[in-house]
Amino acid sequence: MIGKLTAAACLTAIGAHAGELKVDDQKSWVKVDAKSTGHSFSGSLEKFSASVTGDDTSLEPKSALLKWDFADLKTGDVKRDAEMLKWLDHGSKPGGEFRMVKTWKDKAGNTQAQGTLKIHGVSKTIVFPVTAKRDGKRVKIDGSVWLDYQEFSLPVVRAMVVMTVDPKLNVRFHLEGDAS
């Protein structure tokens, strides 16, 4: 599974003329939504590091890097979390990373972010919409992206012959902090 990866956090920016966002760990989050046979579940990345810079006036992102350890992705089910770490080969590939490489406005005027997401030792380019809003020094960045975990060399999750976790996951994130 992915973590806030994503997708997350890295997405967009802030900043004061090449300023930096001081990410508020208490207000920022990354969540992963999954569906399996008969039910759905979510996971939250309890801890991650995020570094984001951008232009203070336009909120145009310049750089973003998000890193995490999959041991910090919690679904509320201890057994499922332990099985997830085995599935991810956590011992040899413990973490994930998202590095933003560029942003642009699409034809509708929405900001799109592009970057490299690395999970399970596999790097893939992803693109997703992001929004950045400012209230005084406070900046809030939000986004979401759909991922297929099979694209990261991870097998389809099956249990008890009939239960399958859909390979398509929705990763949502909210980064909040003060621009400096």
N, C-alpha and C positions, 0 to 999 in steps of 0.2 A: 504494500500500500504506500501511498505517497504521504507526505506530511505536508505540513503547511507549505510545504514546498512552495511548495509552491508557491509554488506557485505563488507562490505565494507572495510573499512579502516583498519580494524583490521588485515588485512591479513598478511602482512608480514612485514618484518622487516628491520633491519638495524643494526646499532649500533656499537659502539666501544667496543670490548671485553666486552660484557654485557653493551653496550652503549644504549643510548636512542635517539629516533628520535624526534627532536623538529619540530613538524608538522607546516608547513607554511599554515595558513588558506586561504591565497590569491591564492595559487597554488593547493591546495587539493580540491577534490570534490567527491560527491557521486550522482549518477543519477539512476533513475528508468525509464525503458521503458515499456510502456503498449500498448496493442492493444484492440480496442473496435470495435463494429460493425461500419463499414464505415470509421474509421480513427484510427490513432495512436497518442499517446501523451507521453511526458516525464515529469518527475518531478526532481527537484534538491533540495538536502538538503542544505539549505542556511547556516546552523550552526550545528556543532556537535563537540563533544570532542573525541580526539583520543590519546591513549597512546600506544606506540610501543617500545619494546626493542629487542635487538638481538646482534649477534656477528658481530663486525665491519669488520672482514676480510672475512668471508664466506657469510655475509648478511643473515645468518640463523636466522630466527625469534625465539625469546624466549617467548615473550608474546605480546598480543595485546588486547586492549579493545576500543570499539567504542560505544558511547552513543549519543542519539539524542532525540529531542522532535518532534513528527509528525507535530506540528504546523509550523515547519521550513521546511517542504517538500512543495515546491511550483511548480505548474504545469503551471503557466501563466494564469490560469482561476480562478478567485476569487470564483465564485460559485462552481466550481468543488472542489476546495480546502476545502471549508466549508462543502460540502457534504462528502468528504473523511474523515474529522475529526469526523463527526457524525457516519459514517460507522465504523471507528476504535474505537468508544466509547472513544474518546479522554479525556473526563472528568474524567473517572476512570482509564484509561490506556493510559497516555499521551505519553510515550516514548518507544523507542526500544533500544536494546543493542546487540552487538556481542562481544563474548569473545573467542579468539583463544585458543585452547587447545594443538594443535600439528601441525607440518609440516613434510613432508617427500618428497623424490624424487620418482617419479613413474618410471616404467620400461623405459620410453622414456627420463628420466632425467629431467622432468619438476617438479617444486615444487608444491605440493598440500598443502592446508591449511584446517584444520578441526577446527570447533568451534561450539559454541552454539549461535543461533540467537533467541532472545526473542522479540516477537511482539504480541500485543493484549493479553498479559499475558500468552502466550504459548511459550515454549522453544522447539527448534528443533535443531538437529545436522545437519550441512551442511558441504559440502566439495567442494572446488573449486580450480582451478589453479591460482597461483599468480607469478608475476615476480618482481624482485628487481634489480635495476641498480644503480650504484654509479658513480658520477662524482665529484672527490675531496671529500669534506665533504657532498655534496648534494646526497641524496638518493631518488629514485623514485620507488614507489610500485604501481603495477597495478593488477587488477583482475576483474572478473565478475562471477556472479552466477545466474542461473535460479531458481526462487522460485514459488511455487504455494500458493497463499494467503489463499486458503481453508484449507491448513494444519495448519494454525494459528487460526482456528475457526472463520474465516471471511466468510460471505456469498458471493455468486456470486453477483456482482454489475449489477443491471438491471435498466433501465430507459425507460420510454415511451414504455413499452411492447416489443419493438423490439431491443433496444440497450443493449448490454451486454459487460462488460469489461472482457476480457480473464483472467482467474485466473493465468495464467503463466506470470510472470514478469521477466525482465532481470535487475539485479542490477549491475551497473558498478561503479568502484571507482578508484581514483588516489590519493595516499598520497605522498606528497613531503615535504622534510625538510632537516635540517642539522643534521648529526649524531654527538653526543658528547661523 
